[in-house]
Amino acid sequence: FCSYCGAALPAVDTDAVSASRRCEQCGTVHFPRIEPCVIVRIERDGKILLAKHVQRNTDIFACIAGFIEAGESAEHALQREIREETGIEVTNIRYFGSQSWPFPDQLMLAFTADYAGGEITLQQDELAQVGWFDPQHLPPHPKPGSISWRLIHME
């Protein structure tokens, strides 16, 4: 719905160059907000850290991810999210790639990092389980097409 007049907004034209929507009643053009997120493959002794989440995708293990807060760099957000959710520290942060997830509104920035220290302590309202996995013997994880799958498989 239009935030200016309250009228229903038309569906997005999937062939259009822009994801914007124009209100047919008042003419206001709305652009989707972008909420930047980070996701990271953490490596330690040839294994990667994967986590099973409490509230979403509870049947798979995925890379640690989270939203970038106002005023944070992507690298700072990555370190904060890892520390909050697992209690560990990382080093050697390297950009890997990105994936847009418009509507809702996310831009996922992917990184790789190396384990630097600390003992795993789960943030229990976020993570149900976490573990170090051999890339040749992975638990159920995201399907091809997602940035998480690309990180896990380094493709």
N, CA, C and O atoms as a GROMACS GRO file, in nm:
protein
  620
    1PHE      N    1   0.084  -0.120   0.000
    1PHE     CA    2   0.000   0.000   0.000
    1PHE      C    3   0.087   0.124   0.000
    1PHE      O    4   0.198   0.124   0.053
    2CYS      N    5   0.036   0.231  -0.060
    2CYS     CA    6   0.108   0.357  -0.067
    2CYS      C    7   0.117   0.417   0.073
    2CYS      O    8   0.016   0.430   0.143
    3SER      N    9   0.238   0.453   0.114
    3SER     CA   10   0.256   0.512   0.248
    3SER      C   11   0.211   0.657   0.252
    3SER      O   12   0.203   0.716   0.360
    4TYR      N   13   0.182   0.716   0.137
    4TYR     CA   14   0.138   0.856   0.132
    4TYR      C   15  -0.014   0.866   0.138
    4TYR      O   16  -0.068   0.943   0.218
    5CYS      N   17  -0.086   0.789   0.053
    5CYS     CA   18  -0.232   0.801   0.047
    5CYS      C   19  -0.307   0.676   0.091
    5CYS      O   20  -0.428   0.682   0.114
    6GLY      N   21  -0.239   0.562   0.104
    6GLY     CA   22  -0.302   0.439   0.152
    6GLY      C   23  -0.361   0.351   0.044
    6GLY      O   24  -0.413   0.244   0.075
    7ALA      N   25  -0.356   0.393  -0.081
    7ALA     CA   26  -0.411   0.313  -0.190
    7ALA      C   27  -0.325   0.189  -0.214
    7ALA      O   28  -0.205   0.187  -0.183
    8ALA      N   29  -0.387   0.086  -0.269
    8ALA     CA   30  -0.315  -0.036  -0.302
    8ALA      C   31  -0.213  -0.007  -0.413
    8ALA      O   32  -0.242   0.069  -0.506
    9LEU      N   33  -0.096  -0.066  -0.402
    9LEU     CA   34   0.006  -0.050  -0.506
    9LEU      C   35  -0.004  -0.165  -0.605
    9LEU      O   36  -0.032  -0.278  -0.566
   10PRO      N   37   0.018  -0.137  -0.733
   10PRO     CA   38   0.013  -0.244  -0.832
   10PRO      C   39   0.131  -0.340  -0.814
   10PRO      O   40   0.232  -0.306  -0.753
   11ALA      N   41   0.116  -0.459  -0.868
   11ALA     CA   42   0.223  -0.559  -0.862
   11ALA      C   43   0.345  -0.507  -0.938
   11ALA      O   44   0.334  -0.425  -1.028
   12VAL      N   45   0.461  -0.556  -0.899
   12VAL     CA   46   0.586  -0.518  -0.965
   12VAL      C   47   0.591  -0.583  -1.103
   12VAL      O   48   0.561  -0.702  -1.118
   13ASP      N   49   0.628  -0.505  -1.203
   13ASP     CA   50   0.648  -0.556  -1.337
   13ASP      C   51   0.783  -0.627  -1.339
   13ASP      O   52   0.887  -0.562  -1.332
   14THR      N   53   0.782  -0.758  -1.348
   14THR     CA   54   0.907  -0.834  -1.338
   14THR      C   55   0.999  -0.812  -1.458
   14THR      O   56   1.117  -0.846  -1.452
   15ASP      N   57   0.946  -0.755  -1.568
   15ASP     CA   58   1.030  -0.725  -1.684
   15ASP      C   59   1.089  -0.585  -1.676
   15ASP      O   60   1.172  -0.548  -1.759
   16ALA      N   61   1.046  -0.506  -1.577
   16ALA     CA   62   1.092  -0.368  -1.565
   16ALA      C   63   1.236  -0.362  -1.515
   16ALA      O   64   1.283  -0.455  -1.449
   17VAL      N   65   1.305  -0.255  -1.546
   17VAL     CA   66   1.443  -0.235  -1.502
   17VAL      C   67   1.445  -0.202  -1.353
   17VAL      O   68   1.536  -0.246  -1.282
   18SER      N   69   1.347  -0.126  -1.305
   18SER     CA   70   1.342  -0.083  -1.166
   18SER      C   71   1.238  -0.165  -1.089
   18SER      O   72   1.137  -0.207  -1.145
   19ALA      N   73   1.263  -0.187  -0.962
   19ALA     CA   74   1.168  -0.258  -0.876
   19ALA      C   75   1.071  -0.160  -0.810
   19ALA      O   76   0.998  -0.198  -0.719
   20SER      N   77   1.070  -0.036  -0.854
   20SER     CA   78   0.983   0.064  -0.794
   20SER      C   79   0.837   0.037  -0.828
   20SER      O   80   0.805  -0.034  -0.923
   21ARG      N   81   0.750   0.096  -0.747
   21ARG     CA   82   0.605   0.088  -0.771
   21ARG      C   83   0.549   0.230  -0.769
   21ARG      O   84   0.586   0.310  -0.684
   22ARG      N   85   0.461   0.260  -0.863
   22ARG     CA   86   0.397   0.392  -0.870
   22ARG      C   87   0.252   0.376  -0.826
   22ARG      O   88   0.178   0.292  -0.877
   23CYS      N   89   0.212   0.461  -0.730
   23CYS     CA   90   0.074   0.459  -0.682
   23CYS      C   91  -0.016   0.514  -0.792
   23CYS      O   92   0.006   0.624  -0.842
   24GLU      N   93  -0.116   0.436  -0.829
   24GLU     CA   94  -0.207   0.478  -0.935
   24GLU      C   95  -0.302   0.588  -0.890
   24GLU      O   96  -0.361   0.656  -0.973
   25GLN      N   97  -0.316   0.606  -0.759
   25GLN     CA   98  -0.408   0.709  -0.707
   25GLN      C   99  -0.342   0.846  -0.693
   25GLN      O  100  -0.397   0.946  -0.740
   26CYS      N  101  -0.223   0.851  -0.629
   26CYS     CA  102  -0.160   0.982  -0.604
   26CYS      C  103  -0.033   1.004  -0.685
   26CYS      O  104   0.019   1.116  -0.687
   27GLY      N  105   0.020   0.901  -0.752
   27GLY     CA  106   0.137   0.915  -0.835
   27GLY      C  107   0.270   0.903  -0.764
   27GLY      O  108   0.375   0.911  -0.828
   28THR      N  109   0.269   0.883  -0.633
   28THR     CA  110   0.394   0.869  -0.557
   28THR      C  111   0.469   0.744  -0.603
   28THR      O  112   0.410   0.638  -0.618
   29VAL      N  113   0.599   0.758  -0.624
   29VAL     CA  114   0.682   0.645  -0.664
   29VAL      C  115   0.751   0.592  -0.538
   29VAL      O  116   0.813   0.668  -0.463
   30HIS      N  117   0.741   0.464  -0.518
   30HIS     CA  118   0.802   0.399  -0.401
   30HIS      C  119   0.915   0.307  -0.448
   30HIS      O  120   0.898   0.229  -0.541
   31PHE      N  121   1.029   0.319  -0.381
   31PHE     CA  122   1.142   0.232  -0.409
   31PHE      C  123   1.161   0.140  -0.289
   31PHE      O  124   1.146   0.184  -0.175
   32PRO      N  125   1.193   0.013  -0.313
   32PRO     CA  126   1.213  -0.077  -0.199
   32PRO      C  127   1.334  -0.035  -0.117
   32PRO      O  128   1.436   0.007  -0.171
   33ARG      N  129   1.320  -0.047   0.014
   33ARG     CA  130   1.434  -0.023   0.104
   33ARG      C  131   1.530  -0.139   0.090
   33ARG      O  132   1.490  -0.251   0.060
   34ILE      N  133   1.655  -0.111   0.111
   34ILE     CA  134   1.754  -0.218   0.109
   34ILE      C  135   1.811  -0.230   0.250
   34ILE      O  136   1.861  -0.133   0.306
   35GLU      N  137   1.804  -0.350   0.305
   35GLU     CA  138   1.862  -0.377   0.436
   35GLU      C  139   1.984  -0.465   0.416
   35GLU      O  140   1.970  -0.584   0.385
   36PRO      N  141   2.104  -0.409   0.432
   36PRO     CA  142   2.225  -0.488   0.410
   36PRO      C  143   2.248  -0.590   0.521
   36PRO      O  144   2.229  -0.563   0.639
   37CYS      N  145   2.290  -0.707   0.478
   37CYS     CA  146   2.319  -0.818   0.569
   37CYS      C  147   2.458  -0.874   0.536
   37CYS      O  148   2.510  -0.853   0.426
   38VAL      N  149   2.515  -0.943   0.631
   38VAL     CA  150   2.641  -1.012   0.608
   38VAL      C  151   2.621  -1.161   0.633
   38VAL      O  152   2.538  -1.201   0.714
   39ILE      N  153   2.699  -1.241   0.563
   39ILE     CA  154   2.701  -1.385   0.583
   39ILE      C  155   2.846  -1.428   0.568
   39ILE      O  156   2.920  -1.372   0.486
   40VAL      N  157   2.889  -1.528   0.646
   40VAL     CA  158   3.031  -1.561   0.647
   40VAL      C  159   3.056  -1.711   0.659
   40VAL      O  160   2.990  -1.783   0.734
   41ARG      N  161   3.155  -1.756   0.581
   41ARG     CA  162   3.209  -1.892   0.594
   41ARG      C  163   3.332  -1.878   0.683
   41ARG      O  164   3.427  -1.808   0.648
   42ILE      N  165   3.330  -1.943   0.799
   42ILE     CA  166   3.442  -1.939   0.893
   42ILE      C  167   3.515  -2.073   0.883
   42ILE      O  168   3.454  -2.179   0.893
   43GLU      N  169   3.646  -2.066   0.864
   43GLU     CA  170   3.727  -2.187   0.848
   43GLU      C  171   3.822  -2.206   0.966
   43GLU      O  172   3.876  -2.110   1.022
   44ARG      N  173   3.840  -2.333   1.002
   44ARG     CA  174   3.934  -2.371   1.110
   44ARG      C  175   3.985  -2.512   1.080
   44ARG      O  176   3.908  -2.607   1.077
   45ASP      N  177   4.115  -2.524   1.058
   45ASP     CA  178   4.178  -2.655   1.036
   45ASP      C  179   4.107  -2.736   0.927
   45ASP      O  180   4.084  -2.856   0.943
   46GLY      N  181   4.072  -2.670   0.816
   46GLY     CA  182   4.010  -2.740   0.704
   46GLY      C  183   3.861  -2.765   0.719
   46GLY      O  184   3.801  -2.825   0.630
   47LYS      N  185   3.801  -2.721   0.829
   47LYS     CA  186   3.658  -2.740   0.851
   47LYS      C  187   3.588  -2.604   0.850
   47LYS      O  188   3.650  -2.500   0.869
   48ILE      N  189   3.457  -2.608   0.827
   48ILE     CA  190   3.380  -2.483   0.827
   48ILE      C  191   3.272  -2.486   0.936
   48ILE      O  192   3.216  -2.590   0.968
   49LEU      N  193   3.246  -2.368   0.990
   49LEU     CA  194   3.147  -2.354   1.097
   49LEU      C  195   3.010  -2.334   1.034
   49LEU      O  196   2.988  -2.241   0.956
   50LEU      N  197   2.917  -2.422   1.070
   50LEU     CA  198   2.778  -2.410   1.024
   50LEU      C  199   2.686  -2.417   1.144
   50LEU      O  200   2.716  -2.481   1.244
   51ALA      N  201   2.573  -2.348   1.132
   51ALA     CA  202   2.479  -2.339   1.244
   51ALA      C  203   2.338  -2.372   1.201
   51ALA      O  204   2.297  -2.346   1.088
   52LYS      N  205   2.263  -2.431   1.293
   52LYS     CA  206   2.121  -2.456   1.273
   52LYS      C  207   2.048  -2.350   1.355
   52LYS      O  208   2.074  -2.333   1.474
   53HIS      N  209   1.958  -2.277   1.289
   53HIS     CA  210   1.889  -2.166   1.353
   53HIS      C  211   1.764  -2.210   1.428
   53HIS      O  212   1.705  -2.314   1.399
   54VAL      N  213   1.724  -2.130   1.524
   54VAL     CA  214   1.609  -2.159   1.608
   54VAL      C  215   1.478  -2.126   1.536
   54VAL      O  216   1.383  -2.205   1.543
   55GLN      N  217   1.470  -2.011   1.468
   55GLN     CA  218   1.342  -1.962   1.418
   55GLN      C  219   1.320  -1.981   1.268
   55GLN      O  220   1.204  -1.982   1.226
   56ARG      N  221   1.422  -1.995   1.188
   56ARG     CA  222   1.402  -2.010   1.044
   56ARG      C  223   1.497  -2.117   0.991
   56ARG      O  224   1.604  -2.140   1.047
   57ASN      N  225   1.456  -2.182   0.884
   57ASN     CA  226   1.538  -2.288   0.824
   57ASN      C  227   1.590  -2.386   0.929
   57ASN      O  228   1.709  -2.418   0.931
   58THR      N  229   1.501  -2.431   1.015
   58THR     CA  230   1.542  -2.513   1.129
   58THR      C  231   1.586  -2.654   1.090
   58THR      O  232   1.636  -2.729   1.174
   59ASP      N  233   1.568  -2.691   0.964
   59ASP     CA  234   1.605  -2.827   0.922
   59ASP      C  235   1.740  -2.833   0.850
   59ASP      O  236   1.782  -2.940   0.805
   60ILE      N  237   1.808  -2.718   0.840
   60ILE     CA  238   1.938  -2.716   0.771
   60ILE      C  239   2.043  -2.642   0.854
   60ILE      O  240   2.011  -2.566   0.946
   61PHE      N  241   2.168  -2.666   0.819
   61PHE     CA  242   2.280  -2.591   0.875
   61PHE      C  243   2.323  -2.488   0.771
   61PHE      O  244   2.327  -2.519   0.652
   62ALA      N  245   2.354  -2.367   0.815
   62ALA     CA  246   2.393  -2.261   0.724
   62ALA      C  247   2.506  -2.179   0.786
   62ALA      O  248   2.543  -2.199   0.902
   63CYS      N  249   2.560  -2.088   0.707
   63CYS     CA  250   2.663  -1.998   0.754
   63CYS      C  251   2.604  -1.895   0.851
   63CYS      O  252   2.484  -1.870   0.849
   64ILE      N  253   2.688  -1.838   0.934
   64ILE     CA  254   2.646  -1.733   1.027
   64ILE      C  255   2.614  -1.607   0.946
   64ILE      O  256   2.689  -1.570   0.855
   65ALA      N  257   2.503  -1.543   0.979
   65ALA     CA  258   2.460  -1.424   0.905
   65ALA      C  259   2.388  -1.328   0.999
   65ALA      O  260   2.344  -1.366   1.107
   66GLY      N  261   2.378  -1.203   0.956
   66GLY     CA  262   2.304  -1.105   1.034
   66GLY      C  263   2.298  -0.971   0.965
   66GLY      O  264   2.365  -0.948   0.864
   67PHE      N  265   2.218  -0.882   1.020
   67PHE     CA  266   2.197  -0.750   0.963
   67PHE      C  267   2.307  -0.653   1.003
   67PHE      O  268   2.362  -0.661   1.113
   68ILE      N  269   2.339  -0.561   0.913
   68ILE     CA  270   2.432  -0.452   0.942
   68ILE      C  271   2.352  -0.343   1.010
   68ILE      O  272   2.249  -0.300   0.959
   69GLU      N  273   2.398  -0.297   1.125
   69GLU     CA  274   2.331  -0.190   1.199
   69GLU      C  275   2.379  -0.055   1.146
   69GLU      O  276   2.486  -0.044   1.088
   70ALA      N  277   2.298   0.048   1.168
   70ALA     CA  278   2.335   0.184   1.125
   70ALA      C  279   2.469   0.222   1.186
   70ALA      O  280   2.491   0.204   1.306
   71GLY      N  281   2.558   0.274   1.104
   71GLY     CA  282   2.689   0.318   1.150
   71GLY      C  283   2.797   0.211   1.148
   71GLY      O  284   2.914   0.242   1.174
   72GLU      N  285   2.763   0.086   1.117
   72GLU     CA  286   2.862  -0.022   1.113
   72GLU      C  287   2.914  -0.043   0.972
   72GLU      O  288   2.842  -0.023   0.874
   73SER      N  289   3.039  -0.083   0.963
   73SER     CA  290   3.090  -0.133   0.835
   73SER      C  291   3.045  -0.278   0.824
   73SER      O  292   3.005  -0.339   0.924
   74ALA      N  293   3.051  -0.333   0.705
   74ALA     CA  294   3.014  -0.473   0.686
   74ALA      C  295   3.105  -0.564   0.769
   74ALA      O  296   3.059  -0.662   0.828
   75GLU      N  297   3.233  -0.530   0.773
   75GLU     CA  298   3.329  -0.612   0.849
   75GLU      C  299   3.302  -0.608   0.998
   75GLU      O  300   3.312  -0.710   1.066
   76HIS      N  301   3.267  -0.491   1.051
   76HIS     CA  302   3.235  -0.480   1.193
   76HIS      C  303   3.109  -0.558   1.226
   76HIS      O  304   3.103  -0.627   1.327
   77ALA      N  305   3.008  -0.547   1.140
   77ALA     CA  306   2.883  -0.621   1.162
   77ALA      C  307   2.909  -0.771   1.163
   77ALA      O  308   2.852  -0.844   1.245
   78LEU      N  309   2.994  -0.817   1.073
   78LEU     CA  310   3.028  -0.957   1.064
   78LEU      C  311   3.093  -1.005   1.195
   78LEU      O  312   3.054  -1.108   1.251
   79GLN      N  313   3.191  -0.929   1.243
   79GLN     CA  314   3.258  -0.966   1.368
   79GLN      C  315   3.161  -0.964   1.486
   79GLN      O  316   3.165  -1.052   1.572
   80ARG      N  317   3.073  -0.863   1.490
   80ARG     CA  318   2.975  -0.852   1.599
   80ARG      C  319   2.877  -0.969   1.597
   80ARG      O  320   2.851  -1.031   1.700
   81GLU      N  321   2.823  -1.000   1.479
   81GLU     CA  322   2.727  -1.110   1.469
   81GLU      C  323   2.790  -1.242   1.510
   81GLU      O  324   2.728  -1.320   1.583
   82ILE      N  325   2.912  -1.269   1.466
   82ILE     CA  326   2.980  -1.393   1.502
   82ILE      C  327   3.001  -1.399   1.653
   82ILE      O  328   2.974  -1.501   1.716
   83ARG      N  329   3.048  -1.289   1.710
   83ARG     CA  330   3.073  -1.283   1.854
   83ARG      C  331   2.943  -1.304   1.933
   83ARG      O  332   2.940  -1.380   2.029
   84GLU      N  333   2.835  -1.235   1.890
   84GLU     CA  334   2.707  -1.246   1.961
   84GLU      C  335   2.648  -1.386   1.952
   84GLU      O  336   2.599  -1.440   2.051
   85GLU      N  337   2.654  -1.446   1.832
   85GLU     CA  338   2.587  -1.574   1.812
   85GLU      C  339   2.669  -1.695   1.853
   85GLU      O  340   2.613  -1.798   1.890
   86THR      N  341   2.804  -1.684   1.846
   86THR     CA  342   2.887  -1.802   1.875
   86THR      C  343   2.992  -1.781   1.982
   86THR      O  344   3.044  -1.878   2.037
   87GLY      N  345   3.026  -1.655   2.013
   87GLY     CA  346   3.129  -1.628   2.113
   87GLY      C  347   3.271  -1.635   2.061
   87GLY      O  348   3.365  -1.615   2.138
   88ILE      N  349   3.291  -1.663   1.933
   88ILE     CA  350   3.427  -1.675   1.881
   88ILE      C  351   3.470  -1.547   1.808
   88ILE      O  352   3.388  -1.460   1.778
   89GLU      N  353   3.599  -1.538   1.781
   89GLU     CA  354   3.657  -1.426   1.708
   89GLU      C  355   3.712  -1.478   1.575
   89GLU      O  356   3.751  -1.594   1.563
   90VAL      N  357   3.716  -1.389   1.475
   90VAL     CA  358   3.768  -1.425   1.344
   90VAL      C  359   3.874  -1.325   1.299
   90VAL      O  360   3.884  -1.214   1.352
   91THR      N  361   3.950  -1.366   1.201
   91THR     CA  362   4.052  -1.281   1.140
   91THR      C  363   4.053  -1.306   0.990
   91THR      O  364   3.981  -1.394   0.941
   92ASN      N  365   4.133  -1.230   0.918
   92ASN     CA  366   4.151  -1.251   0.775
   92ASN      C  367   4.018  -1.248   0.700
   92ASN      O  368   3.989  -1.338   0.621
   93ILE      N  369   3.938  -1.147   0.724
   93ILE     CA  370   3.806  -1.131   0.660
   93ILE      C  371   3.827  -1.092   0.515
   93ILE      O  372   3.899  -0.996   0.484
   94ARG      N  373   3.763  -1.168   0.424
   94ARG     CA  374   3.777  -1.143   0.280
   94ARG      C  375   3.639  -1.140   0.214
   94ARG      O  376   3.555  -1.226   0.240
   95TYR      N  377   3.618  -1.041   0.128
   95TYR     CA  378   3.492  -1.032   0.054
   95TYR      C  379   3.481  -1.148  -0.044
   95TYR      O  380   3.579  -1.184  -0.109
   96PHE      N  381   3.361  -1.206  -0.055
   96PHE     CA  382   3.338  -1.321  -0.142
   96PHE      C  383   3.242  -1.289  -0.256
   96PHE      O  384   3.266  -1.328  -0.370
   97GLY      N  385   3.134  -1.219  -0.227
   97GLY     CA  386   3.034  -1.189  -0.328
   97GLY      C  387   2.908  -1.137  -0.263
   97GLY      O  388   2.906  -1.110  -0.143
   98SER      N  389   2.802  -1.122  -0.342
   98SER     CA  390   2.676  -1.072  -0.287
   98SER      C  391   2.558  -1.134  -0.359
   98SER      O  392   2.572  -1.191  -0.468
   99GLN      N  393   2.442  -1.123  -0.295
   99GLN     CA  394   2.318  -1.170  -0.356
   99GLN      C  395   2.205  -1.080  -0.309
   99GLN      O  396   2.189  -1.055  -0.190
  100SER      N  397   2.128  -1.031  -0.403
  100SER     CA  398   2.014  -0.947  -0.371
  100SER      C  399   1.893  -1.034  -0.344
  100SER      O  400   1.867  -1.131  -0.415
  101TRP      N  401   1.820  -0.999  -0.240
  101TRP     CA  402   1.694  -1.065  -0.207
  101TRP      C  403   1.587  -0.958  -0.196
  101TRP      O  404   1.539  -0.931  -0.085
  102PRO      N  405   1.547  -0.896  -0.309
  102PRO     CA  406   1.447  -0.789  -0.302
  102PRO      C  407   1.310  -0.845  -0.264
  102PRO      O  408   1.280  -0.962  -0.288
  103PHE      N  409   1.229  -0.759  -0.204
  103PHE     CA  410   1.096  -0.796  -0.156
  103PHE      C  411   1.105  -0.929  -0.083
  103PHE      O  412   1.061  -1.029  -0.140
  104PRO      N  413   1.159  -0.941   0.042
  104PRO     CA  414   1.143  -0.828   0.131
  104PRO      C  415   1.238  -0.713   0.104
  104PRO      O  416   1.189  -0.605   0.070
  105ASP      N  417   1.368  -0.724   0.118
  105ASP     CA  418   1.450  -0.604   0.098
  105ASP      C  419   1.596  -0.622   0.135
  105ASP      O  420   1.659  -0.525   0.179
  106GLN      N  421   1.650  -0.738   0.120
  106GLN     CA  422   1.786  -0.762   0.169
  106GLN      C  423   1.890  -0.766   0.058
  106GLN      O  424   1.863  -0.809  -0.054
  107LEU      N  425   2.008  -0.720   0.092
  107LEU     CA  426   2.126  -0.736   0.009
  107LEU      C  427   2.228  -0.808   0.096
  107LEU      O  428   2.279  -0.752   0.193
  108MET      N  429   2.256  -0.933   0.062
  108MET     CA  430   2.346  -1.016   0.141
  108MET      C  431   2.489  -1.001   0.089
  108MET      O  432   2.516  -1.030  -0.027
  109LEU      N  433   2.579  -0.954   0.176
  109LEU     CA  434   2.721  -0.940   0.143
  109LEU      C  435   2.794  -1.058   0.206
  109LEU      O  436   2.792  -1.076   0.328
  110ALA      N  437   2.860  -1.137   0.123
  110ALA     CA  438   2.923  -1.261   0.170
  110ALA      C  439   3.073  -1.244   0.188
  110ALA      O  440   3.140  -1.177   0.110
  111PHE      N  441   3.124  -1.308   0.293
  111PHE     CA  442   3.266  -1.301   0.327
  111PHE      C  443   3.316  -1.440   0.367
  111PHE      O  444   3.237  -1.529   0.398
  112THR      N  445   3.446  -1.456   0.366
  112THR     CA  446   3.510  -1.571   0.429
  112THR      C  447   3.599  -1.515   0.539
  112THR      O  448   3.642  -1.400   0.533
  113ALA      N  449   3.625  -1.597   0.640
  113ALA     CA  450   3.711  -1.555   0.751
  113ALA      C  451   3.773  -1.678   0.814
  113ALA      O  452   3.725  -1.791   0.797
  114ASP      N  453   3.880  -1.656   0.887
  114ASP     CA  454   3.948  -1.764   0.959
  114ASP      C  455   3.920  -1.751   1.107
  114ASP      O  456   3.914  -1.641   1.161
  115TYR      N  457   3.904  -1.864   1.173
  115TYR     CA  458   3.887  -1.870   1.318
  115TYR      C  459   4.011  -1.810   1.384
  115TYR      O  460   4.123  -1.842   1.345
  116ALA      N  461   3.990  -1.722   1.483
  116ALA     CA  462   4.102  -1.659   1.553
  116ALA      C  463   4.110  -1.701   1.699
  116ALA      O  464   4.216  -1.691   1.760
  117GLY      N  465   3.998  -1.747   1.757
  117GLY     CA  466   4.003  -1.788   1.897
  117GLY      C  467   3.866  -1.783   1.962
  117GLY      O  468   3.768  -1.736   1.905
  118GLY      N  469   3.865  -1.836   2.084
  118GLY     CA  470   3.742  -1.836   2.163
  118GLY      C  471   3.674  -1.972   2.163
  118GLY      O  472   3.698  -2.056   2.076
  119GLU      N  473   3.591  -1.990   2.263
  119GLU     CA  474   3.512  -2.112   2.276
  119GLU      C  475   3.370  -2.085   2.230
  119GLU      O  476   3.316  -1.977   2.255
  120ILE      N  477   3.310  -2.181   2.161
  120ILE     CA  478   3.175  -2.162   2.112
  120ILE      C  479   3.076  -2.156   2.229
  120ILE      O  480   3.069  -2.247   2.312
  121THR      N  481   3.002  -2.048   2.232
  121THR     CA  482   2.893  -2.026   2.328
  121THR      C  483   2.773  -1.980   2.247
  121THR      O  484   2.773  -1.869   2.193
  122LEU      N  485   2.670  -2.064   2.238
  122LEU     CA  486   2.556  -2.032   2.153
  122LEU      C  487   2.468  -1.922   2.210
  122LEU      O  488   2.442  -1.917   2.331
  123GLN      N  489   2.423  -1.833   2.122
  123GLN     CA  490   2.317  -1.739   2.157
  123GLN      C  491   2.188  -1.817   2.137
  123GLN      O  492   2.140  -1.833   2.024
  124GLN      N  493   2.131  -1.866   2.247
  124GLN     CA  494   2.025  -1.965   2.240
  124GLN      C  495   1.895  -1.918   2.177
  124GLN      O  496   1.816  -2.000   2.131
  125ASP      N  497   1.870  -1.786   2.173
  125ASP     CA  498   1.749  -1.740   2.106
  125ASP      C  499   1.769  -1.730   1.955
  125ASP      O  500   1.673  -1.705   1.882
  126GLU      N  501   1.892  -1.749   1.906
  126GLU     CA  502   1.924  -1.744   1.763
  126GLU      C  503   1.961  -1.881   1.707
  126GLU      O  504   1.911  -1.922   1.602
  127LEU      N  505   2.050  -1.952   1.778
  127LEU     CA  506   2.105  -2.077   1.726
  127LEU      C  507   2.068  -2.197   1.812
  127LEU      O  508   2.073  -2.191   1.935
  128ALA      N  509   2.031  -2.307   1.744
  128ALA     CA  510   1.998  -2.431   1.814
  128ALA      C  511   2.120  -2.521   1.826
  128ALA      O  512   2.134  -2.596   1.923
  129GLN      N  513   2.208  -2.515   1.725
  129GLN     CA  514   2.323  -2.604   1.720
  129GLN      C  515   2.429  -2.542   1.629
  129GLN      O  516   2.395  -2.472   1.534
  130VAL      N  517   2.554  -2.567   1.657
  130VAL     CA  518   2.662  -2.520   1.573
  130VAL      C  519   2.774  -2.624   1.576
  130VAL      O  520   2.793  -2.693   1.676
  131GLY      N  521   2.847  -2.634   1.465
  131GLY     CA  522   2.956  -2.731   1.462
  131GLY      C  523   3.052  -2.706   1.348
  131GLY      O  524   3.021  -2.634   1.253
  132TRP      N  525   3.170  -2.766   1.361
  132TRP     CA  526   3.272  -2.759   1.257
  132TRP      C  527   3.255  -2.881   1.168
  132TRP      O  528   3.254  -2.994   1.217
  133PHE      N  529   3.241  -2.859   1.037
  133PHE     CA  530   3.214  -2.968   0.945
  133PHE      C  531   3.318  -2.975   0.834
  133PHE      O  532   3.365  -2.874   0.783
  134ASP      N  533   3.353  -3.099   0.800
  134ASP     CA  534   3.442  -3.124   0.687
  134ASP      C  535   3.363  -3.094   0.560
  134ASP      O  536   3.251  -3.144   0.545
  135PRO      N  537   3.418  -3.014   0.468
  135PRO     CA  538   3.345  -2.980   0.345
  135PRO      C  539   3.306  -3.103   0.262
  135PRO      O  540   3.216  -3.093   0.177
  136GLN      N  541   3.372  -3.217   0.284
  136GLN     CA  542   3.338  -3.340   0.211
  136GLN      C  543   3.226  -3.419   0.279
  136GLN      O  544   3.172  -3.513   0.219
  137HIS      N  545   3.190  -3.383   0.402
  137HIS     CA  546   3.087  -3.454   0.477
  137HIS      C  547   2.997  -3.352   0.546
  137HIS      O  548   3.006  -3.331   0.667
  138LEU      N  549   2.910  -3.291   0.467
  138LEU     CA  550   2.827  -3.182   0.518
  138LEU      C  551   2.691  -3.231   0.567
  138LEU      O  552   2.637  -3.329   0.514
  139PRO      N  553   2.636  -3.163   0.667
  139PRO     CA  554   2.499  -3.192   0.710
  139PRO      C  555   2.403  -3.130   0.609
  139PRO      O  556   2.447  -3.062   0.516
  140PRO      N  557   2.272  -3.151   0.624
  140PRO     CA  558   2.176  -3.082   0.536
  140PRO      C  559   2.203  -2.932   0.539
  140PRO      O  560   2.220  -2.873   0.647
  141HIS      N  561   2.208  -2.869   0.421
  141HIS     CA  562   2.245  -2.728   0.412
  141HIS      C  563   2.168  -2.663   0.297
  141HIS      O  564   2.098  -2.733   0.224
  142PRO      N  565   2.180  -2.530   0.278
  142PRO     CA  566   2.102  -2.462   0.173
  142PRO      C  567   2.126  -2.522   0.035
  142PRO      O  568   2.232  -2.579   0.006
  143LYS      N  569   2.025  -2.508  -0.050
  143LYS     CA  570   2.030  -2.562  -0.185
  143LYS      C  571   2.106  -2.468  -0.279
  143LYS      O  572   2.125  -2.351  -0.249
  144PRO      N  573   2.149  -2.521  -0.393
  144PRO     CA  574   2.216  -2.436  -0.493
  144PRO      C  575   2.130  -2.315  -0.529
  144PRO      O  576   2.007  -2.322  -0.530
  145GLY      N  577   2.197  -2.205  -0.557
  145GLY     CA  578   2.127  -2.082  -0.591
  145GLY      C  579   2.139  -1.976  -0.484
  145GLY      O  580   2.124  -1.857  -0.512
  146SER      N  581   2.165  -2.018  -0.361
  146SER     CA  582   2.179  -1.921  -0.252
  146SER      C  583   2.326  -1.886  -0.230
  146SER      O  584   2.414  -1.966  -0.261
  147ILE      N  585   2.350  -1.769  -0.177
  147ILE     CA  586   2.486  -1.727  -0.147
  147ILE      C  587   2.546  -1.817  -0.038
  147ILE      O  588   2.667  -1.840  -0.037
  148SER      N  589   2.463  -1.867   0.052
  148SER     CA  590   2.511  -1.959   0.157
  148SER      C  591   2.566  -2.086   0.093
  148SER      O  592   2.672  -2.135   0.132
  149TRP      N  593   2.494  -2.141  -0.004
  149TRP     CA  594   2.542  -2.262  -0.073
  149TRP      C  595   2.674  -2.234  -0.144
  149TRP      O  596   2.767  -2.314  -0.138
  150ARG      N  597   2.682  -2.117  -0.211
  150ARG     CA  598   2.806  -2.081  -0.281
  150ARG      C  599   2.923  -2.068  -0.183
  150ARG      O  600   3.034  -2.110  -0.215
  151LEU      N  601   2.898  -2.011  -0.065
  151LEU     CA  602   3.003  -1.999   0.036
  151LEU      C  603   3.047  -2.136   0.086
  151LEU      O  604   3.166  -2.164   0.095
  152ILE      N  605   2.950  -2.220   0.118
  152ILE     CA  606   2.982  -2.353   0.171
  152ILE      C  607   3.064  -2.432   0.071
  152ILE      O  608   3.159  -2.501   0.110
  153HIS      N  609   3.030  -2.422  -0.057
  153HIS     CA  610   3.097  -2.498  -0.162
  153HIS      C  611   3.207  -2.420  -0.233
  153HIS      O  612   3.272  -2.472  -0.324
  154MET      N  613   3.227  -2.293  -0.192
  154MET     CA  614   3.329  -2.204  -0.249
  154MET      C  615   3.317  -2.197  -0.402
  154MET      O  616   3.417  -2.210  -0.473
  155GLU      N  617   3.195  -2.175  -0.450
  155GLU     CA  618   3.171  -2.161  -0.594
  155GLU      C  619   3.118  -2.024  -0.626
  155GLU      O  620   3.092  -1.993  -0.742
   0.00000   0.00000   0.00000
